[in-house]
Amino acid sequence: MDFPGSGLMQYISVRAVCASLLSIILSLIFGKKIIRMLQRRQIGEEIRDLGLEGQLQKKGTPTMGGIIILMSILIPVLLFCNLTNFYVILLIITTLWLGGLGFADDYIKVYRKDKNGLSEKKKLIGQILLGIIVGGAVLFHSGIHVMPDTTIPFVKSHEFNYSSLSPFSGTLGEIFTWAVYIIMIILVITACSNASNLTDGMDGLTTGISAIVGTALGVLAYLSGNINDAGYLNIMYIPGSGEVTIVFAAFVGALIGFLWYNSYPAQVFMGDTGSLALGGIIGVAAILIKKELLIPILCGVFFVESLSVIIQRGYFRYTKKKYGEGRRVFKMTPLHHHFQKEGIDAIIKRPARAIPEAKIVVRFWIVSILLAVITIITLKIR
C-alpha cells in the first residue's frame, strides 16, 4: 500500500536517517525504563577495589544495559533494512549471537554471584563458532570458485587476494585459500569482540569509540555499495553492501542514545551484553565490506588496549620465570587504567599525577576520531 513519501524509502540515505533517529528515540525512552527495572531487580555492578579514584562510587550501578543498545539496533534494522539482504542477515545473527553470549556472562555474574562469569574458554568457543558460521556463509554465498579478496591500504590497486598466500594450485589451492580466509574471519571477530570488552572500563569509553568506528564503517559501506563512488575512489564495489549503512546508522544512533545514560558519571553500564556484541558487529561488518585489514587502524584504540594487556601478562610471566618476581610495564592494564592510576606524565618521567576519568575518555575519543579519518583517507593514498 502506497502512502505519501513512501517512494523515498527506496533511498538508502533516507532509511539510514530514519533508522538512526528511531534508534536514538528508542534508547532514550526505553533506556530510562530499563534502568529502573534493573535497579528494582538490584542488578548492580560488583566492583573490585583496584585503588582507582572514584571507583568504589560505581558499586551497585545497574549493569546489563547492553539490552538497551541491542534493542535499539534491532528494531530499526527490522523496520528499515531489506531483510533478504545477505549482509543484514549475518549482522542480525551476529548481534543476537554475541548479545546472548554476553547476556549469559552477565547473568552468571549478577544472579549466581560468580564474579568470574562465563569462562574465557566458553566465550572463545562461542566467538569461534560465530566465525565459522560467518565464514561458511560467505563461502557458500559467493561460491568456492570465487577467491576471497579484500581492501588493503597504501597500494595502487587497493586490493589483496587471499589466493596469493596459497602455495598450491587448483582445487587444493582453493581449499587452502578458503581455510586461511575463515581463520582470518575467526581472528577478526574474536579480536574485535574481546578488545571492545576489555576497553569497557570507563564511563562512556567503549560507547563513544564504538560510535566513531561505526560511523566510519557506515561511510565505507555506503561508498562500497555505490558503483559510482567505488569507481571514483578506486575501491572494491560490493553490490548490496549499502544496506550495511542502515545497520550502522541504527548502531550509532543506539550508542548516542545510550551515551545519555552511560556518560560520566554513568547511570548504567552496558556489561558484556553490550561490549561483546558491539565488537563482534564491527568485526563482522568489516569482513563483509572487505575492510578487515583496515581494522588495526580504524580500531586502533581497541587494538592498543588489547595489546597493553598482552604485553603486561607476557612480561609479568617472563620476569617471574627469570627473576622469581613478576614485573610490569604499565601501572595497570588495560591502558586506560594506567593513565587513570598514574597519569600520562609518568611515561615521560615527570612527577606522576592521575588524570580524571572523564578527560581520559574524551582524549581516547579524539584519538579514535583521528584514526577514523585516517582510515577513510587511506582509500585515496597510493
C-alpha positions as CSV (number, residue, x, y, z in Angstrom):
1,M,0.0,0.0,0.0
2,D,1.5,3.4,-1.1
3,F,1.4,6.4,1.1
4,P,2.8,10.0,0.6
5,G,6.5,9.9,0.7
6,S,6.8,6.1,0.6
7,G,8.9,6.4,-2.6
8,L,11.7,8.0,-0.5
9,M,12.2,4.7,1.3
10,Q,13.9,3.2,-1.7
11,Y,16.9,5.5,-0.9
12,I,19.5,4.2,1.5
13,S,20.2,7.7,2.8
14,V,16.6,8.2,3.8
15,R,16.2,4.9,5.5
16,A,19.6,5.4,7.3
17,V,18.4,8.7,8.7
18,C,15.1,7.2,9.8
19,A,16.9,4.2,11.4
20,S,19.3,6.5,13.3
21,L,16.6,8.8,14.6
22,L,14.4,5.9,15.7
23,S,17.3,4.2,17.5
24,I,18.1,7.4,19.4
25,I,14.5,7.8,20.5
26,L,14.2,4.1,21.5
27,S,17.3,4.2,23.6
28,L,16.4,7.4,25.3
29,I,12.8,6.4,26.1
30,F,13.2,2.7,26.9
31,G,16.7,3.3,28.4
32,K,15.2,5.0,31.4
33,K,12.6,2.3,31.9
34,I,15.1,-0.5,31.6
35,I,17.5,1.2,34.0
36,R,14.7,1.5,36.6
37,M,13.8,-2.2,36.1
38,L,17.5,-3.2,36.6
39,Q,17.6,-1.0,39.8
40,R,14.4,-2.7,41.1
41,R,15.9,-6.1,40.5
42,Q,19.1,-4.9,42.1
43,I,21.2,-5.9,39.0
44,G,24.2,-3.8,40.0
45,E,27.9,-4.0,39.1
46,E,30.3,-5.6,41.6
47,I,33.4,-3.5,41.8
48,R,36.9,-4.8,42.7
49,D,38.9,-2.3,44.7
50,L,41.9,-1.6,42.4
51,G,42.8,1.7,44.1
52,L,41.4,3.9,41.3
53,E,39.9,7.3,42.0
54,G,36.1,7.3,42.3
55,Q,36.0,3.5,41.6
56,L,34.0,2.4,44.6
57,Q,31.3,5.0,44.0
58,K,30.3,2.9,41.0
59,K,29.4,0.0,43.1
60,G,25.7,-1.0,42.5
61,T,25.4,0.9,39.3
62,P,23.0,-1.1,37.1
63,T,24.7,-3.3,34.5
64,M,23.4,-5.4,31.5
65,G,22.5,-2.1,29.9
66,G,23.6,-3.6,26.6
67,I,20.0,-4.7,26.3
68,I,19.1,-1.1,25.6
69,I,21.7,-0.9,22.8
70,L,20.8,-4.2,21.2
71,M,17.0,-3.5,21.3
72,S,17.6,0.0,19.8
73,I,19.7,-1.5,17.0
74,L,17.5,-4.5,16.1
75,I,14.1,-2.7,15.9
76,P,15.1,-0.1,13.4
77,V,17.1,-2.7,11.4
78,L,13.9,-4.9,11.2
79,L,11.8,-1.9,10.1
80,F,14.1,-0.2,7.6
81,C,16.5,-2.7,6.2
82,N,16.0,-5.2,3.4
83,L,15.7,-8.4,5.4
84,T,16.5,-10.5,2.4
85,N,19.9,-8.9,2.2
86,F,22.8,-11.3,2.9
87,Y,24.8,-8.8,4.9
88,V,21.9,-7.7,7.0
89,I,21.0,-11.3,7.9
90,L,24.6,-12.0,9.0
91,L,24.7,-8.8,11.1
92,I,21.4,-9.7,12.8
93,I,22.7,-13.2,13.6
94,T,26.0,-11.6,15.0
95,T,24.0,-9.2,17.2
96,L,21.8,-11.9,18.7
97,W,24.6,-14.5,19.0
98,L,27.2,-12.3,20.8
99,G,24.5,-10.4,22.7
100,G,23.3,-13.7,24.0
101,L,26.8,-14.8,24.9
102,G,27.4,-11.5,26.8
103,F,24.0,-11.8,28.5
104,A,24.9,-15.3,29.7
105,D,28.1,-13.9,31.2
106,D,26.3,-11.0,32.9
107,Y,23.6,-13.3,34.2
108,I,26.1,-15.6,35.9
109,K,27.8,-12.6,37.5
110,V,24.7,-11.0,38.7
111,Y,22.3,-13.8,39.6
112,R,24.7,-16.5,40.5
113,K,27.0,-14.1,42.2
114,D,30.0,-15.5,40.4
115,K,32.3,-12.6,39.6
116,N,34.2,-14.6,37.0
117,G,31.1,-15.0,34.9
118,L,31.3,-17.2,31.8
119,S,34.7,-18.8,31.5
120,E,37.1,-17.4,28.9
121,K,37.1,-20.8,27.2
122,K,33.4,-20.8,26.7
123,K,33.4,-17.2,25.4
124,L,36.1,-18.1,23.0
125,I,34.3,-21.2,21.8
126,G,31.2,-19.0,21.2
127,Q,33.2,-16.5,19.2
128,I,34.9,-19.2,17.1
129,L,31.6,-20.8,16.3
130,L,30.3,-17.5,15.1
131,G,33.4,-17.1,13.0
132,I,32.8,-20.5,11.4
133,I,29.2,-19.6,10.7
134,V,30.1,-16.3,9.1
135,G,33.0,-17.9,7.1
136,G,30.8,-20.7,5.9
137,A,28.0,-18.3,4.9
138,V,30.4,-16.2,2.9
139,L,31.9,-19.3,1.3
140,F,28.6,-20.8,0.1
141,H,27.1,-17.4,-0.8
142,S,30.0,-16.4,-3.1
143,G,30.8,-19.9,-4.4
144,I,34.1,-21.6,-3.8
145,H,35.2,-20.8,-7.3
146,V,35.4,-17.1,-6.3
147,M,38.6,-16.4,-4.4
148,P,38.2,-14.1,-1.4
149,D,39.8,-10.7,-1.8
150,T,39.8,-7.6,0.4
151,T,40.8,-3.9,0.6
152,I,44.4,-3.1,1.6
153,P,45.7,0.5,2.1
154,F,48.8,2.1,0.7
155,V,49.0,0.1,-2.5
156,K,48.0,1.1,-6.1
157,S,45.1,-1.3,-6.7
158,H,43.8,-1.2,-3.1
159,E,43.1,-4.9,-3.4
160,F,44.6,-8.1,-1.9
161,N,43.6,-11.6,-2.8
162,Y,44.0,-14.3,-0.2
163,S,44.7,-16.8,-3.0
164,S,48.2,-15.2,-3.3
165,L,49.0,-16.8,0.0
166,S,48.4,-20.3,-1.2
167,P,51.4,-22.4,-2.2
168,F,49.1,-24.8,-4.1
169,S,47.1,-24.6,-7.3
170,G,43.8,-25.9,-8.5
171,T,41.2,-27.3,-6.1
172,L,43.8,-27.8,-3.3
173,G,44.8,-24.1,-3.7
174,E,41.1,-23.0,-3.4
175,I,40.6,-25.1,-0.2
176,F,43.8,-23.7,1.3
177,T,42.7,-20.1,0.4
178,W,39.3,-20.5,2.0
179,A,40.8,-22.1,5.1
180,V,43.1,-19.1,5.6
181,Y,40.2,-16.7,5.0
182,I,37.9,-18.4,7.5
183,I,40.8,-18.4,10.1
184,M,41.1,-14.7,9.4
185,I,37.4,-14.2,9.9
186,I,37.6,-16.0,13.3
187,L,40.6,-13.9,14.4
188,V,38.9,-10.7,13.4
189,I,35.6,-11.5,15.2
190,T,37.4,-12.8,18.3
191,A,39.8,-9.9,18.5
192,C,37.2,-7.2,17.9
193,S,34.8,-8.7,20.4
194,N,37.3,-9.2,23.1
195,A,39.0,-5.8,22.5
196,S,35.7,-4.0,22.9
197,N,35.1,-5.9,26.1
198,L,38.5,-5.0,27.5
199,T,38.1,-1.3,26.7
200,D,34.7,-1.2,28.5
201,G,36.3,0.0,31.8
202,M,35.3,3.7,32.0
203,D,32.1,5.6,31.7
204,G,31.3,6.2,28.0
205,L,34.6,4.9,26.7
206,T,33.5,1.9,24.7
207,T,30.2,3.6,23.8
208,G,31.9,6.6,22.3
209,I,34.7,4.8,20.5
210,S,32.2,2.2,19.0
211,A,30.0,5.1,17.7
212,I,33.0,6.6,16.0
213,V,34.1,3.3,14.5
214,G,30.5,2.6,13.5
215,T,30.2,5.9,11.7
216,A,33.4,5.2,9.7
217,L,32.2,1.7,8.7
218,G,28.8,3.1,7.7
219,V,30.6,5.6,5.4
220,L,32.8,2.8,3.9
221,A,29.8,0.6,3.4
222,Y,27.9,3.3,1.6
223,L,30.9,4.1,-0.7
224,S,31.5,0.4,-1.4
225,G,27.8,-0.2,-2.2
226,N,27.6,2.7,-4.7
227,I,29.1,1.8,-8.1
228,N,29.9,5.5,-8.9
229,D,31.6,6.3,-5.6
230,A,33.5,3.0,-5.6
231,G,34.7,3.7,-9.1
232,Y,35.8,7.2,-8.2
233,L,37.8,6.1,-5.1
234,N,39.1,3.0,-7.0
235,I,37.8,0.7,-4.3
236,M,36.0,-2.6,-4.5
237,Y,32.4,-2.3,-5.5
238,I,30.3,-4.7,-3.3
239,P,26.7,-5.0,-4.6
240,G,24.1,-4.9,-1.8
241,S,26.6,-3.7,0.9
242,G,24.8,-0.3,1.0
243,E,22.3,-1.9,3.4
244,V,25.1,-2.2,5.9
245,T,24.9,1.6,6.1
246,I,21.4,1.4,7.5
247,V,22.5,-1.1,10.1
248,F,25.3,1.2,11.3
249,A,23.0,4.2,11.3
250,A,20.9,2.3,13.8
251,F,24.1,1.2,15.6
252,V,25.4,4.7,16.0
253,G,22.0,6.1,17.0
254,A,21.6,3.4,19.7
255,L,25.0,4.3,21.1
256,I,24.3,8.0,21.1
257,G,21.1,7.4,23.0
258,F,22.8,5.0,25.4
259,L,25.6,7.6,26.0
260,W,23.0,9.9,27.5
261,Y,22.9,7.4,30.5
262,N,26.4,6.0,30.2
263,S,28.4,9.2,30.1
264,Y,30.3,10.2,33.3
265,P,29.0,9.6,35.9
266,A,27.3,6.6,34.4
267,Q,23.7,5.7,35.4
268,V,24.1,2.3,33.7
269,F,26.9,0.0,32.3
270,M,26.5,-1.9,29.1
271,G,28.1,-5.1,30.6
272,D,29.3,-7.9,28.4
273,T,25.8,-8.0,26.9
274,G,26.7,-4.8,25.0
275,S,30.5,-4.9,24.8
276,L,30.9,-8.3,23.2
277,A,28.2,-7.7,20.7
278,L,29.5,-4.2,19.7
279,G,33.0,-5.5,18.9
280,G,31.5,-8.5,17.1
281,I,29.3,-6.3,14.9
282,I,32.2,-4.1,14.0
283,G,34.4,-7.2,13.1
284,V,31.7,-8.9,11.0
285,A,30.8,-5.7,9.2
286,A,34.5,-5.1,8.3
287,I,34.7,-8.6,6.9
288,L,31.5,-8.3,4.9
289,I,32.5,-5.0,3.2
290,K,36.1,-6.3,2.8
291,K,37.8,-3.8,5.0
292,E,39.1,-6.2,7.7
293,L,42.7,-5.3,7.0
294,L,41.9,-1.7,8.0
295,I,40.8,-2.8,11.5
296,P,44.2,-2.2,13.2
297,I,44.0,1.5,12.0
298,L,40.2,2.1,12.4
299,C,40.0,0.3,15.8
300,G,43.4,1.5,16.9
301,V,42.3,2.3,20.4
302,F,40.8,-1.1,20.9
303,F,43.9,-2.6,19.4
304,V,46.3,-0.8,21.7
305,E,44.1,-1.5,24.8
306,S,44.3,-5.3,24.0
307,L,48.0,-5.1,23.2
308,S,48.7,-3.5,26.6
309,V,47.1,-6.4,28.3
310,I,49.0,-8.9,26.2
311,I,52.3,-7.1,26.9
312,Q,51.6,-6.8,30.6
313,R,50.8,-10.5,31.0
314,G,53.6,-11.7,28.8
315,Y,56.3,-9.5,30.5
316,F,55.0,-10.4,34.0
317,R,55.2,-14.2,33.3
318,Y,58.6,-13.8,31.7
319,T,60.2,-11.8,34.5
320,K,58.6,-14.1,37.1
321,K,60.2,-17.1,35.5
322,K,63.5,-15.4,35.0
323,Y,63.8,-13.4,38.3
324,G,61.4,-15.1,40.5
325,E,59.3,-12.0,40.8
326,G,56.8,-10.6,38.2
327,R,57.4,-7.1,36.9
328,R,55.1,-4.8,35.0
329,V,55.4,-2.5,32.0
330,F,52.3,-0.5,32.9
331,K,50.9,0.6,36.3
332,M,47.7,-1.2,35.4
333,T,46.0,-2.6,32.3
334,P,44.0,-2.1,30.1
335,L,45.9,1.0,29.1
336,H,43.1,3.5,30.2
337,H,43.7,2.4,33.8
338,H,47.4,3.1,33.5
339,F,46.6,6.8,32.8
340,Q,43.9,6.8,35.5
341,K,46.3,5.5,38.1
342,E,49.4,7.4,37.4
343,G,48.8,9.8,34.6
344,I,50.4,10.3,31.3
345,D,53.3,12.4,32.9
346,A,54.6,9.1,34.3
347,I,55.6,8.0,30.8
348,I,57.8,11.0,30.2
349,K,59.5,10.8,33.6
350,R,57.7,13.7,35.2
351,P,56.1,13.6,38.6
352,A,53.1,11.3,38.2
353,R,49.6,12.7,38.6
354,A,46.3,10.9,37.9
355,I,44.2,12.1,35.0
356,P,40.4,12.4,35.7
357,E,38.4,9.6,34.1
358,A,36.2,11.9,32.0
359,K,39.3,13.6,30.5
360,I,40.8,10.2,29.6
361,V,37.6,9.1,27.9
362,V,37.4,12.3,25.8
363,R,41.0,12.1,24.8
364,F,40.6,8.5,23.7
365,W,37.5,9.6,21.7
366,I,39.7,12.3,20.0
367,V,42.3,9.7,19.1
368,S,39.6,7.4,17.7
369,I,38.2,10.2,15.5
370,L,41.7,10.9,14.1
371,L,42.1,7.2,13.3
372,A,38.7,7.0,11.7
373,V,39.6,10.0,9.4
374,I,43.0,8.4,8.6
375,T,41.3,5.1,7.7
376,I,39.0,6.8,5.2
377,I,41.9,8.9,3.8
378,T,43.9,5.8,3.1
379,L,41.4,5.0,0.3
380,K,43.0,7.8,-1.7
381,I,46.6,7.2,-0.7
382,R,48.6,5.1,-3.1
